[in-house]
Amino acid sequence: MQQSVNLKKLNQWVVAILLGATLVLSLFLSSCKEAESINPTPEDNPLAELDLPETPYNYSDVTLPVHFTTNAYPARFQFQFAASESDNTPASNPVTDHGATLGRVLFYEKDLSKNGTIACASCHKQEIGFSDDVILSEGFEGGHTRRHSMGLTNARFYDTGKFFWDERAETLEDQVLMPFQDAVEMGLTLEEVVQIVQDQPYAATLFTQAFGDSEVTSDRIAKSLAQFVRSMMSFNAKYDAGRSRVNSPLEDFPNFTDQENLGKRLFNAQNLAAPSCNACHLSEAFVAPLLAPNGSTIATNNGLDAGSSEDQGVYETTGINGHRGKFKVPSLRNIAVRPPYMHDGRFASLEEVIDHYSTGIQAHPTLQPFLKDNMGNPVKYDFTSSEKAALIAFLKTLTDTEFLSDPKFSDPFK
């Protein structure tokens, strides 16, 4: 009888233990599911490989400083304009937060090259104004580009919207697709580009956020990349801090050194034997002229050579003789951090650039008229050593360290 009671109790204990174990297991599995829903596996999270904020960065609603939206130069500077007047953003492709976010991802995506080694960002590095620090950039198989990688800072404010040194891309939307298809740079066909993007785990989510559905097309790739590039606006340099404290770009800036203010006066001077530097680097974005002098290009010839042979510049695009040796004029913003200089990277330093304008301008047949004297000969600025140093000091005030390290322009891949 006693043995039967003990056996009954033992059975009760076993049942209790099993019930307890079941409960514990149930709670454990429940907690696992809850944790999984909070921290989904990479297979469940298509954006797992990307470092993107929950709320996208602000690319679309950026407030420009007053000196970018208003021309405060005196009337005697007849060709000056506000930077915002030269905005090349088309009505069909306004910058949006999600569109530029997608563009940022594609800009840094190395799978968009034949062997997965090169991205747009490989030749356009944020810390050096989205340019390259070598004369010629290296392509996916080690080949080199024909020309130096142009800085993208304030590309939005190039009035005609044409891109590349020879302006062969009619719009930025056209330009961003060309490096993918270049035999040296990235080595793909446009069809391959679309397929590669479509195969990325993040594609459906990011394209839906940017365009309303997940369809991947070359047009949408172009639009998102163009939005990202146009969002690269730089206006938080030492120059801008000083400019905000005065009413005119010609006044001495209170935050500048005497040398920097001297350099700024030289840059804007109209009483030199030669024209002011801002005759070719206009507005306070320091870009090319607003109006094409001959109706078809605002590119210029700054007398690097006496003639053109291997590289004919814009002529190669237009076939117009007057365009031989002319090249696009990029913004001077962040110029100090992105040597080498010119379309062929021939100048290793700003000192060499200033020396060129001081005594080295050559009599090319299409030399910018501003750079000729009354006899048709190249002008010589003949800067003194102290003037050269002052000009360089001024150009360094255009360096925007906030822009060069802003996370919204950085590599989103973890």
N, C-alpha and C positions, 0 to 999 in steps of 0.2 A: 504493500500500500504506500509506504514511504517512498519507495523507488519510483512509483507511478507519479507521485506529486512532484518529486525532483525533476523527472523527465518533462513534466508539463511546464514547470518553471523555466527549464532550460530552453524549451521550444519558444516560450514567450520572450525570453531574452534574445534568442536568435532572430525572431521576428522583429523585435524592437531595434536590434542592431542593423538589420537589413533595411528597415524603414528609415532609420537615421542616415544610413549610408546613401540611400536613394535620395533623401532630401538634400543632403550635402552635395551629391553629384548634380542634382537638378539646379541647385543654387549656383554651383560652379559653372555649369554650362550656360546658365542664364547670364551670369556676369561676363562670360566669354563673348556671348553674342552682343551684349551691350557694349563691351569694349571694342568689338569689331565694328559696330555701327559708328562709334565715335572715331576710331582710328582704322579706317578701312585699309585693306591690303592694297599694294600697288595695282593688282589686277582689277580691283574695284574702284580705284581712284585714277582716272585718266590723266590727272594733272600732278600725279605723285612725283614725277621727276623734275617738276618746275617749282621754282621759288617765286610764287606769285601771291600778292596780298589778297585777302578775301574781297575787299573792295578795291577795284582797280585804281592804279595811280591816276592822278589828274593830268591828262594830256590835252583835253579839249577846252577847258575853261581857265586858261592861263592869262593873268592880267599883265599886259605889257606895260613897261614904264612909260611915262608921258613922253620922254624923249624918243621913244620908238613910234609913237602915234602922232606926234606933232613936229613939224619942221621949225626949229627955232633959229636957224641960220639967218643972218641979215639978207636983205634983198639982193645985195651985190653978189651973193653966192647963188647965181641964177639957176644953176642946175641941181641944187640941193632939194631933198624931199624927205618926208618921214618914211622910216623903214616899212611901216605897215602898208604904205602905198604900193610897195613892190611885192606884196605877198602873192605867190604863184599858186596858192591852193585853189583847185577848181571847184565849182559849185557841186559837181558830181562826186566829189570825194572829200568832204570835210573831215577834219580830225575828230575821232571819237575815242573815248577811253578804252573801250574793248577792241576797237579796230587797231589802235596803236599798240595795245598789249599783244595782240596776235602778231603784229609786225615786229615787235621786239623779239618774240620767240623765234620767228623765222629768220630774223637778222643774225641770231646767234646759233642757228641750227646747222651743225656740221654735216649732217646727213645730206644736206643739199649741195653736195659736191660728189664727183664721180667715185671717190674712194673714202668719203666720210671724214676728210681731214681739214677742210676749209669751209669757213662761214663768211658771210659778209663782214662780220666783226673781225676776222683775221687780218684784213687789210684796212679796216676803219676802226681804230682802237679808241675807246672812250677817253682814256687818260691823256691822249694827245690830240684831242679835238676831233676824234673820228677820222684821223688820217693814219699814215704809217710812218715809222721811224727809219725806214730804209729807202733808198732811192727808187728801186723798183720792187713791187710786192711779189711774193712767191705764190705760184698757183698750186693746184692740187697734186701735180706730179713734179714739182720743183722748178718748173719753167717760170719766167719772169714777165710781168706785165710790160707793156710798151712805154707807159708813162707812169709818173709818180702818183700815188694815191691821194686824191684831193680830199681836203678836210670837209666835213659835212656840216660844220657849225653854221647855223643861220642860212642853210640852203634854201629855206622857205622864202627868203627875201631876194632871190635872184629874179628880177622882173619877168623876163621872157619865159622862165620855167624850163629852159633848155639845159641839158646836163652832159657831163663829160667835158674834158678840156676842149675838145673840138665841137662841142654842142651837137653831137650826132643823135642824141636822144631828144626828141621833141618835147617830152614832158618827163617829170620824175617818175610817173607811173610806167612810162616806157623804159626808163633807165634801170629801174630796180630789177627787171627781168633779164637784162642783157648779160651781167656777169655770170649768171647760172649757165648760160648757153655759150659762154666763151671757151674756146678750146684750151686756153692756157689757165684761165682762172678756176672754173668749177666743172667744166666738161660735160654738162648734161644737155638733153633736149628739153624743150618746154613740156612735152608730154611726160617725161621722166620726173620733172620737178613736181608736176601736179600729182603724180602717182605716189611719190615719196612723201609729200605732205599729207596726202590722204591716208597713208599707212601709219602715220604717227598717232600714238594713243591719245594725244591731246587735241587732235584736229577737230573732231566732231563737236566737242565742248566749246573750244575757242572760236570756231567759225560760226557756231550758232549764236554765241554771245555777240559776235561782231556784226553778223549779217542776217540773223534771224532764222537761219537753218544751217545744216551741216555740210551743204554742198561745197566742195573744193574746186575752184576754177583758177586759171591763170590770172584772170581779171581781179578776182578777190585777193589773190596773193599779192599782186601788184599794188592794189589799193591799200592793203594793210601795211605793207612795207613803206609805201610812200607816206602814209600817215605817221608812222614812227619817225621817219627821217625829218618830216616837216615839224615834228614836235621838238626837235633838237634846237631850241631857241636859247641863245646865251645872252644874258643881260644882267648878271650879278657880279660883275668884275669891280675892281677898284675904281675904274672909270665911271661906272654907273653910280657907285656910292657918292663920288664927288659931283657927278652931274646932277644928282637929285638935290644938291644944296645950292645950285646957282640957276640963273634963268637962261643962260646961253652957253653953248659949247665953246664959245670963244673966251669966256671969263676964266681966270685962273681958278682951279679947283682947290678948295681949302684943305682937302685931305692929300693933295699931291705935294711932293717935294719940289723945290725950285727947279731941279733938273727935269722932272716929269712935266711940269708946266711949260718949261722951255721947249721940250719936245713936242708938246701939244700945240704950242704956238707955231713952231716950224711946220708941223703937219698941216695946219690950217692957213699958213701964211700966203697972202696974195701979192706980197710986195717983193717976191724973189724974182730973179731973172727968168726962172722957170715957174710953171704953174704949181699950185699947192698940191700936196699929196692927195687931198680929198677931192681933187678933180677926177680921179679914177676910182677912188674908194669912198663912195658917197653914202650919205645918211649916217646915222649913229649906229647902224649895224655894220658900217664900213664895207659896203658891197659895191657892185658895178653900177654904172649909170642907169637911170630909170628908162631912158629912151634910147633906142638904137640909132646911132648917128647916121647910118646909111640904110635904115629901114629893115635890116634883116639880122643884125647881130649887135650885141653890146660887148662882145669879146674885144680884146685890144692887143696891140703889139707894143711891148715896152722896150724894144731895142736890144733884146738879148743877143741877136745875131745880125750880121749885115745882109744875110739872105737866108732863104729856106731851101733845104734840100731833102733830107730824109723825113722830116716832120713838117708838113705844110699847115698844121693847125686846122682852123675852121674851114679853110679852102677844101680840105678833104671831104667835108660834109656838103658844102654848098656849091663848089666849083666856081666860085666868084673870085676873080684875080685879086680884088681888093681885100680878100680875107686870108691871103697867104701869111703865115706866121702869126696869126691872131689866135689867142687862147682865152678861155673863160677866166673871169676875175672872181676868185672866191672871197668870202668875208675875211677880214683881218682879225676877227674875234678869235682869241686863243692862238694867235699866230706865234707867240713866243715859245709855245710848248710843242710845236710840230715841224721842226726841221726834218729833212732838207726842204728847200723851197724851189718854186717854179714847176712847170709841167714836167720837166725832166730831172728835177731834183738836183740841179747843178750847183746850187749854193748850199753850203753846209751850215751856215749861221746867218743871223740877222746882220751881223757886221758885213758879210759878203754882199748881202742884198743892198744895204745902204751904200756900200762902195760902188755897186753897179750904177745906182741912180746918181751918185756923186760925180763919177767921171767915166763910167763905162757904157753909156747908152750908145748903140750903134745905128747907123743910117740905113735901116731896112726900108725898102720901098713902101711898105705899109705901116711904117712907124706912126704911132698915135700922134696926130697933129699937135696936141698939147706939148709934146716932147720935142718940138722943132722950134728953132729960133726964127727970126725974120728972114734969114737967108736960107732956111730950109735945112739947116744942119742940126744934129742932135744937141739938145741943151746939156749943160753941165751944172749941176747944183753946187759943186765944189764945197761940200760941207766941211767945216773944220772938225777936228777930232772931238772937241767938246760938243758940237752940234750932232755929230754922229751918235755919241753916247747918250745925248738927250733924247734923240728920236727913238733909240732902242729902249730907253727907260720908259718912254711913253707907250710904246707898243706892248711892253710887259704889263702895263696897267689894264690891258684888254683881256688878261687871263682870268677866267671865271672858274675858280677851283670848285665851287659848288656844283656847277654844271659837269665838270670833269669827273666828279665822284658821285653824282646823283644816282641813287639806286634804281630809279625808274628807267634809266638808260643802260643799266648794267646787265651782265650775263644772267639770265633767269634759270639756267640749268644748274642743278645742285651738284 
